[in-house]
């Protein structure tokens, strides 16, 4: 039987991916390992015969490149924004990761442990799968990093879950982190105007180009018994009725400045002016801002909301649109066909991937990973096959498009490719390292690595909470940052079950991608020093 499997590597790989995905979906208390199930099944199968893990290097590299590149694309837009708004958090977490890496290296020397295994342990307890590839490459293909990773990964996730559960009910003051105004959702009201003013004078309005931010948009305008779409250049008159949508507190402030709220809802009359959501499926629209589309001047309409993932966002002028967004436009009924043609409005098209841009982007990432920076004395450091595509993905995700070339992907397609890449990579690693893992994991050395991973994980996550307290961050943002520091999505899901606040997701995203790059570099230092 083993001879048959050794002669059919593709069959073995697919069976490991299938069984690993099934194992990863099983919930063990609050823990579910997800794609890491492929690693554990791969280790078990690879332990049966070392031949089962041979000849998978190319597939392993492909899976890694797909995973890290799509991760970078998805996070690019938010990472650079978070670097500006959460700089101290990112810098503090970076320093903490370096300190944890130094402590790991010191413990390896003190206990006489293999630095390759400790590098893998560091990657595992911080769930940085790309860093595992870096450690393996730096050790010349040794199985030791995969052994350390397989021990450190479950320890890191379980310990982090326990710490998060323990500290979640100890609120932080968060005096520098006010609750996001969008947390309460969007409010729509009809206002009767009692004080004449221009649209630009409405407090908090986000309707016109050149006005930054804003938390209120307008849509319908009733004047003299006739309903039409409100325009940014309008001057409102006493007796007009205006439909406002936006953040509740801001909408109430704007309504109070204009006049008073009336029970009539202008959107109920759709005979002249209508609205619906259109899917952004035309690549030529992706990456362009709401203002750049010039909907008011071209079609006599206005974009009021954007549905992105599971969240409704207010459509402010400087908001870039992404493939797969669902855009609500208020427009004269006779222009609805034109709006549909503008956005594309194709569910099928947003499941497709432009492999011209995807292939070129991944190739640029691989090339970036090959560039070595000399450190002196004959030593050098490179981003490698993991960090290279990740960094390029981050940059291209921020740029979004270059001329007619759109770098970003629809979110559904991105998630699918990302998951495929990760499962493929971890299954290959498990198969290639299984035989060595079986000989080490259940020994005294394996126990030492597990205990070290538990201590360092608990200490680092608690240290990050203390950093959040000192920075005046709220409990939700701090919990999200703690989950992002480790980098396992199941931790974010656990945090979201503890607190329903979007600041948790923002804290997670601030550290996830940047932390991944830092972890890859730290792992190289652990293994090479």
MILO-372865 format. One line per 8 residues: their letters; for each residue x, y, z of C-alpha. Coordinates in nm, 3 decimals. Each point is the difference from the previous one (the first is absolute). Layout:
a	X Y Z | ...;
***
This chain:
xxxxxxxx	0.000 0.000 0.000 | 0.277 0.244 0.091 | 0.176 -0.081 -0.329 | -0.319 0.084 -0.189 | -0.041 0.331 0.185 | 0.367 0.090 -0.045 | -0.048 -0.045 -0.376 | -0.308 0.230 0.002;
xxxxxxxx	0.109 0.326 0.169 | -0.290 0.203 -0.143 | -0.252 -0.247 0.144 | 0.169 0.015 0.341 | 0.005 0.381 -0.004 | -0.369 0.030 -0.090 | -0.101 -0.252 0.266 | 0.202 0.189 0.261;
xxxxxxxx	-0.159 0.330 -0.103 | -0.348 -0.152 0.022 | 0.055 -0.173 0.333 | 0.181 0.305 0.137 | -0.286 0.230 -0.090 | -0.243 -0.237 0.167 | 0.214 -0.008 0.314 | 0.038 0.378 -0.004;
xxxxxxxx	-0.378 0.048 -0.002 | -0.046 -0.201 0.322 | -0.051 0.227 0.300 | 0.193 -0.104 0.310 | -0.160 0.219 0.264 | 0.064 0.357 -0.115 | 0.283 -0.112 -0.233 | -0.023 -0.085 -0.367;
xxxxxxxx	0.328 -0.037 -0.189 | -0.129 0.074 -0.350 | 0.265 -0.036 -0.270 | 0.256 -0.118 0.259 | -0.187 -0.334 0.002 | 0.178 -0.075 -0.330 | 0.334 0.037 0.178 | -0.091 -0.244 0.276;
xxxxxxxx	-0.141 -0.261 -0.238 | 0.303 0.046 -0.224 | 0.233 -0.062 0.294 | -0.188 -0.316 0.093 | 0.004 -0.136 -0.357 | 0.359 0.108 -0.065 | 0.111 -0.185 0.314 | -0.101 -0.328 -0.164;
xxxxxxxx	0.266 0.019 -0.270 | 0.244 0.280 -0.094 | -0.066 -0.069 -0.371 | -0.351 0.146 0.036 | 0.143 0.351 0.042 | 0.240 -0.004 -0.295 | -0.035 0.214 -0.315 | -0.242 0.259 0.144;
xxxxxxxx	0.232 0.303 0.009 | -0.154 0.177 -0.301 | -0.358 -0.049 0.121 | 0.102 0.118 0.348 | 0.154 0.318 -0.145 | -0.307 0.062 -0.217 | -0.238 -0.036 0.294 | 0.206 0.238 0.209;
xxxxxxxx	0.018 0.262 -0.276 | -0.378 -0.011 -0.058 | -0.071 0.034 0.372 | 0.233 0.286 0.087 | -0.068 0.200 -0.316 | -0.380 -0.008 0.038 | 0.038 0.079 0.371 | 0.199 0.309 -0.094;
xxxxxxxx	-0.250 0.107 -0.265 | -0.291 -0.023 0.243 | 0.179 0.191 0.276 | 0.182 0.262 -0.209 | -0.259 0.275 0.020 | -0.050 -0.027 0.377 | 0.361 -0.065 0.100 | 0.134 0.331 -0.129;
xxxxxxxx	-0.295 0.183 0.153 | 0.059 -0.175 0.331 | 0.368 0.087 -0.009 | -0.103 0.364 0.011 | -0.274 -0.029 0.259 | 0.148 -0.270 0.225 | 0.371 0.063 -0.038 | 0.088 -0.042 0.367;
xxxxxxxx	-0.185 -0.330 0.021 | 0.176 -0.137 -0.308 | 0.342 0.116 0.120 | -0.059 -0.140 0.348 | -0.109 -0.337 -0.138 | 0.304 -0.007 -0.230 | 0.235 0.056 0.293 | -0.184 -0.268 0.198;
xxxxxxxx	0.039 -0.254 -0.282 | 0.373 0.071 -0.014 | 0.026 -0.048 0.377 | -0.190 -0.330 -0.018 | 0.234 -0.112 -0.278 | 0.302 0.093 0.213 | -0.145 -0.189 0.297 | -0.061 -0.304 -0.222;
xxxxxxxx	0.359 0.006 -0.121 | 0.133 0.045 0.354 | -0.207 -0.294 0.126 | 0.123 -0.216 -0.289 | 0.360 0.062 0.098 | -0.067 -0.043 0.371 | -0.182 -0.331 -0.047 | 0.216 -0.123 -0.286;
xxxxxxxx	-0.292 -0.017 -0.244 | 0.032 0.007 -0.378 | -0.044 0.359 -0.127 | -0.185 -0.129 -0.304 | -0.261 -0.162 0.224 | -0.023 0.316 0.213 | -0.041 0.213 -0.313 | -0.284 -0.229 -0.102;
xxxxxxxx	-0.144 0.021 0.352 | 0.001 0.380 -0.021 | -0.178 -0.017 -0.338 | -0.248 -0.253 0.138 | -0.091 0.174 0.325 | -0.059 0.322 -0.200 | -0.181 -0.207 -0.270 | 0.221 0.150 -0.273;
xxxxxxxx	-0.007 -0.275 -0.263 | 0.213 0.199 -0.250 | 0.271 0.034 0.265 | 0.020 -0.380 0.012 | 0.112 -0.004 -0.361 | 0.260 0.266 0.079 | 0.137 -0.206 0.288 | 0.010 -0.315 -0.212;
xxxxxxxx	0.186 0.178 -0.280 | 0.245 0.158 0.245 | 0.087 -0.342 0.145 | 0.060 -0.154 -0.342 | -0.323 -0.200 -0.005 | 0.029 -0.148 0.349 | -0.320 -0.154 0.144 | 0.069 0.161 0.340;
xxxxxxxx	-0.198 0.323 -0.068 | -0.310 -0.199 -0.095 | 0.032 -0.202 0.321 | 0.021 0.316 0.210 | -0.289 0.154 -0.195 | -0.226 -0.301 0.051 | 0.065 0.013 0.376 | -0.023 0.377 0.037;
xxxxxxxx	-0.312 0.053 -0.212 | -0.266 -0.171 0.216 | 0.170 0.123 0.318 | -0.005 0.359 -0.125 | -0.367 -0.012 -0.101 | -0.125 -0.169 0.317 | 0.201 0.222 0.237 | -0.111 0.313 -0.187;
xxxxxxxx	-0.365 -0.107 0.023 | 0.031 -0.052 0.374 | 0.169 0.338 0.053 | -0.255 0.185 -0.214 | -0.289 -0.159 0.191 | 0.162 0.088 0.332 | 0.059 0.370 -0.075 | -0.307 0.076 -0.215;
xxxxxxxx	-0.215 0.085 0.301 | 0.254 0.239 0.149 | -0.085 0.323 -0.184 | 0.259 0.261 -0.090 | -0.077 0.368 0.024 | 0.072 0.068 -0.367 | 0.016 0.375 0.058 | 0.182 0.049 -0.332;
xxxxxxxx	-0.219 -0.240 -0.193 | -0.359 0.128 -0.023 | -0.268 -0.236 -0.129 | -0.029 0.013 -0.381 | -0.295 0.201 -0.116 | -0.086 -0.268 -0.257 | -0.042 -0.265 0.269 | -0.368 0.087 0.034;
xxxxxxxx	-0.066 -0.062 -0.371 | -0.159 0.246 -0.242 | -0.316 0.204 0.060 | -0.238 0.133 -0.266 | -0.242 0.288 0.073 | -0.211 0.251 -0.192 | 0.047 0.360 0.110 | -0.217 0.304 -0.070;
xxxxxxxx	0.219 0.304 -0.055 | -0.068 0.298 0.227 | 0.327 0.187 -0.061 | 0.120 0.064 -0.353 | 0.360 -0.100 -0.072 | 0.219 -0.155 -0.268 | 0.082 -0.369 0.006 | 0.362 0.079 0.085;
xxxxxxxx	-0.117 0.175 0.317 | -0.176 -0.308 0.142 | 0.203 -0.116 0.305 | 0.191 -0.321 -0.074 | -0.106 -0.021 -0.366 | 0.206 -0.235 -0.218 | -0.166 0.079 -0.328 | 0.245 0.215 -0.190;
xxxxxxxx	0.346 -0.038 -0.146 | 0.258 0.195 0.196 | -0.160 -0.063 0.337 | 0.206 -0.253 0.195 | -0.174 -0.261 0.211 | -0.360 0.065 0.094 | -0.257 -0.226 0.161 | -0.322 0.105 -0.172;
xxxxxxxx	-0.126 -0.038 -0.357 | -0.320 0.117 -0.164 | -0.207 -0.172 -0.266 | -0.364 0.104 -0.064 | -0.120 0.363 -0.016 | -0.369 0.094 -0.001 | -0.073 0.356 -0.119 | -0.333 0.135 -0.114;
xxxxxxxx	-0.157 -0.344 -0.005 | 0.265 -0.142 -0.237 | 0.259 -0.257 0.109 | 0.349 -0.006 -0.150 | 0.353 -0.100 0.095 | 0.172 0.251 0.227 | 0.309 0.157 -0.159 | 0.321 0.119 0.168;
xxxxxxxx	-0.043 0.347 -0.146 | -0.358 0.042 0.129 | -0.107 0.292 0.219 | -0.267 -0.123 0.238 | -0.313 0.207 0.052 | -0.244 0.021 0.287 | -0.268 -0.268 -0.047 | 0.226 -0.240 -0.190;
xxxxxxxx	0.013 -0.357 0.120 | 0.333 -0.180 -0.014 | 0.092 -0.363 0.061 | 0.319 -0.035 0.205 | 0.199 -0.319 0.062 | 0.309 -0.053 0.211 | 0.139 -0.057 0.346 | -0.289 0.043 0.249;
xxxxxxxx	0.152 0.273 0.216 | 0.117 0.199 -0.304 | -0.339 -0.038 -0.174 | -0.181 0.133 0.309 | 0.236 0.298 0.016 | -0.051 0.079 -0.368 | -0.378 -0.042 0.032 | -0.006 0.239 0.296;
xxxxxxxx	0.195 0.261 -0.196 | -0.235 -0.027 -0.299 | -0.338 -0.019 0.175 | -0.192 -0.297 0.139 | -0.053 -0.368 -0.079 | -0.333 -0.101 -0.156 | -0.155 -0.348 -0.001 | -0.035 -0.012 -0.379;
xxxxxxxx	0.276 -0.200 -0.169 | 0.082 0.143 -0.342 | 0.153 -0.328 -0.118 | -0.344 -0.166 0.019 | -0.097 0.177 -0.322 | 0.207 -0.161 -0.274 | -0.208 0.112 -0.298 | 0.242 0.272 -0.115;
xxxxxxxx	0.318 -0.061 0.197 | 0.106 -0.356 0.077 | 0.288 -0.179 0.168 | 0.163 -0.340 0.011 | 0.338 -0.163 0.057 | 0.228 -0.075 -0.293 | 0.298 -0.236 0.012 | 0.334 0.151 -0.100;
xxxxxxxx	0.121 -0.258 -0.252 | 0.157 0.222 -0.268 | 0.379 0.011 0.058 | 0.009 0.352 -0.141 | -0.203 0.121 0.299 | 0.212 -0.179 0.263 | 0.240 0.233 0.176 | -0.185 0.317 -0.100;
xxxxxxxx	-0.150 0.216 0.272 | -0.365 0.092 0.040 | 0.080 0.357 -0.106 | 0.188 -0.111 -0.314 | -0.312 -0.173 -0.136 | -0.185 0.337 -0.010 | -0.339 -0.166 0.049 | -0.184 0.330 0.078;
xxxxxxxx	0.116 0.182 -0.313 | -0.012 -0.297 -0.239 | -0.318 -0.175 0.110 | -0.180 0.236 0.235 | 0.039 -0.252 0.284 | 0.204 -0.048 0.313 | 0.180 -0.291 0.170 | -0.111 -0.025 0.362;
xxxxxxxx	0.133 -0.333 0.133 | 0.251 -0.271 -0.080 | -0.047 -0.355 0.122 | 0.345 -0.155 0.045 | 0.008 -0.350 0.141 | -0.254 -0.002 0.283 | 0.017 0.373 0.076 | -0.192 0.300 -0.129;
xxxxxxxx	0.226 0.303 -0.052 | -0.095 0.359 -0.067 | 0.116 0.095 -0.350 | 0.229 0.300 0.055 | 0.157 0.170 -0.307 | 0.355 -0.129 0.054 | -0.104 -0.365 0.053 | 0.154 -0.234 -0.263;
xxxxxxxx	-0.230 -0.272 -0.131 | 0.110 -0.365 -0.010 | -0.105 -0.288 -0.221 | -0.290 -0.174 0.171 | -0.127 0.311 0.181 | -0.376 0.048 -0.007 | -0.070 0.365 -0.060 | -0.336 0.163 0.079;
xxxxxxxx	-0.080 0.278 -0.245 | -0.302 0.232 0.010 | -0.075 0.099 -0.360 | -0.290 0.102 -0.230 | -0.180 -0.316 -0.108 | 0.076 0.050 -0.369 | 0.378 0.001 0.071 | 0.015 -0.332 0.188;
xxxxxxxx	0.107 -0.195 -0.309 | 0.294 0.234 -0.049 | 0.111 -0.044 0.362 | -0.017 -0.378 -0.039 | 0.220 0.020 -0.310 | 0.246 0.225 0.182 | 0.066 -0.238 0.289 | -0.035 -0.324 -0.197;
xxxxxxxx	-0.236 -0.153 0.255 | 0.108 -0.357 -0.072 | 0.013 -0.255 0.282 | 0.183 -0.246 -0.225 | 0.272 0.243 -0.098 | 0.104 0.073 0.359 | 0.085 -0.368 0.046 | 0.256 0.021 -0.283;
xxxxxxxx	0.367 0.082 0.048 | 0.212 0.203 -0.241 | 0.303 -0.227 -0.015 | 0.192 0.256 -0.203 | 0.024 0.233 0.298 | 0.009 -0.285 0.253 | 0.281 -0.185 -0.176 | 0.200 0.319 -0.053;
xxxxxxxx	-0.047 0.107 0.362 | 0.112 -0.337 0.140 | 0.299 -0.002 -0.236 | 0.102 0.347 0.123 | -0.030 -0.130 0.356 | 0.222 -0.299 -0.068 | 0.258 0.228 -0.164 | -0.010 0.235 0.300;
xxxxxxxx	0.062 -0.297 0.227 | 0.316 -0.091 -0.190 | 0.166 0.338 0.059 | 0.265 -0.045 0.269 | 0.124 0.294 0.209 | 0.362 -0.045 0.113 | 0.060 0.038 0.373 | 0.379 -0.013 -0.010;
xxxxxxxx	0.236 -0.286 0.072 | -0.148 -0.200 -0.286 | -0.344 -0.017 0.163 | -0.319 0.123 -0.166 | -0.371 0.009 0.064 | -0.289 -0.030 -0.246 | -0.376 0.021 0.025 | -0.018 -0.351 -0.143;
xxxxxxxx	-0.283 -0.191 -0.163 | -0.237 0.084 0.285 | 0.051 0.371 0.073 | 0.070 0.102 -0.361 | -0.349 -0.076 -0.139 | -0.155 0.123 0.326 | 0.167 0.343 -0.019 | -0.074 0.036 -0.372;
xxxxxxxx	-0.361 -0.103 0.066 | -0.029 0.268 0.269 | 0.133 0.269 -0.234 | -0.217 -0.106 -0.295 | -0.304 -0.031 0.228 | 0.060 0.360 0.104 | 0.048 0.120 -0.362 | -0.304 -0.207 -0.116;
xxxxxxxx	0.051 0.076 -0.369 | 0.265 0.114 -0.248 | -0.166 0.141 -0.310 | -0.231 -0.271 -0.131 | 0.169 -0.270 0.209 | -0.200 -0.073 0.317 | 0.206 -0.168 0.271 | -0.274 -0.072 0.253;
xxxxxxxx	-0.230 -0.303 -0.011 | -0.364 -0.045 0.097 | -0.003 -0.092 0.368 | -0.166 -0.340 -0.057 | 0.261 -0.102 -0.258 | 0.281 0.131 0.220 | -0.117 -0.204 0.298 | -0.033 -0.315 -0.210;
xxxxxxxx	0.350 0.027 -0.147 | 0.145 0.092 0.340 | -0.153 -0.307 0.165 | 0.111 -0.229 -0.282 | 0.355 0.130 0.020 | 0.023 -0.039 0.377 | -0.142 -0.354 0.007 | 0.229 -0.105 -0.287;
xxxxxxxx	0.307 0.147 0.171 | -0.068 -0.152 0.342 | -0.086 -0.343 -0.143 | 0.332 -0.006 -0.188 | 0.194 0.110 0.308 | -0.166 -0.267 0.214 | 0.071 -0.280 -0.246 | 0.364 0.105 -0.040;
xxxxxxxx	0.063 0.027 0.376 | -0.215 -0.279 0.143 | 0.271 -0.260 0.039 | 0.230 0.232 0.200 | -0.291 0.138 0.202 | -0.096 -0.345 0.128 | 0.351 -0.050 0.134 | 0.018 0.334 0.185;
xxxxxxxx	-0.341 0.135 0.100 | -0.068 -0.249 0.280 | 0.346 0.013 0.152 | 0.146 0.217 0.278 | 0.102 0.249 -0.266 | -0.356 0.024 -0.127 | -0.128 0.062 0.354 | 0.257 0.276 0.052;
xxxxxxxx	-0.105 0.170 -0.324 | -0.369 -0.021 0.096 | 0.058 0.150 0.347 | 0.217 0.276 -0.145 | -0.266 0.084 -0.260 | -0.270 0.016 0.271 | 0.202 0.234 0.223 | 0.105 0.233 -0.280;
xxxxxxxx	-0.350 0.014 -0.151 | -0.167 0.087 0.330 | 0.265 0.258 0.088 | -0.008 0.171 -0.339 | -0.379 0.018 -0.029 | -0.030 0.140 0.353 | 0.278 0.250 -0.078 | -0.197 0.118 -0.303;
xxxxxxxx	-0.305 0.056 0.220 | 0.212 0.213 0.230 | 0.119 0.196 -0.304 | -0.362 0.060 -0.098 | -0.077 0.128 0.349 | 0.293 0.239 -0.007 | -0.100 0.129 -0.342 | -0.353 0.073 0.124;
xxxxxxxx	-0.159 -0.258 -0.228 | -0.346 -0.144 0.059 | -0.061 -0.361 0.101 | -0.136 -0.104 -0.346 | 0.296 0.150 -0.189 | 0.248 -0.152 0.245 | -0.157 -0.345 -0.023 | 0.005 0.023 -0.380;
xxxxxxxx	0.365 0.106 0.009 | 0.083 -0.297 0.225 | -0.165 -0.232 -0.254 | 0.180 0.173 -0.289 | 0.332 -0.031 0.180 | -0.039 -0.379 -0.004 | -0.165 0.014 -0.341 | -0.246 -0.292 0.012;
xxxxxxxx	-0.345 0.095 -0.144 | -0.172 -0.228 0.254 | 0.126 0.237 0.269 | -0.170 0.295 -0.171 | -0.320 -0.202 -0.016 | 0.032 -0.072 0.370 | 0.052 0.370 0.075 | -0.304 0.091 -0.209;
xxxxxxxx	-0.205 -0.246 0.204 | 0.114 0.185 0.314 | -0.057 0.355 -0.126 | -0.215 0.128 -0.288 | 0.214 0.300 -0.093 | 0.173 0.076 -0.330 | 0.307 0.132 0.184 | 0.092 -0.365 0.067;
xxxxxxxx	0.033 -0.066 -0.374 | 0.196 0.323 -0.048 | 0.246 -0.098 0.273 | 0.040 -0.343 -0.159 | 0.066 0.132 -0.349 | 0.250 0.257 0.132 | 0.234 -0.275 0.116 | -0.077 -0.301 -0.218;
xxxxxxxx	0.177 0.080 -0.330 | 0.277 0.220 0.144 | 0.058 -0.261 0.270 | 0.034 -0.267 -0.267 | 0.288 0.186 -0.165 | 0.172 0.056 0.336 | -0.040 -0.367 0.097 | 0.162 -0.113 -0.324;
xxxxxxxx	0.301 0.224 0.064 | 0.025 -0.101 0.367 | -0.007 -0.370 -0.090 | 0.296 0.052 -0.232 | 0.192 0.160 0.288 | -0.085 -0.286 0.239 | 0.117 -0.267 -0.244 | 0.310 0.175 -0.132;
x	0.144 0.156 0.316;
***
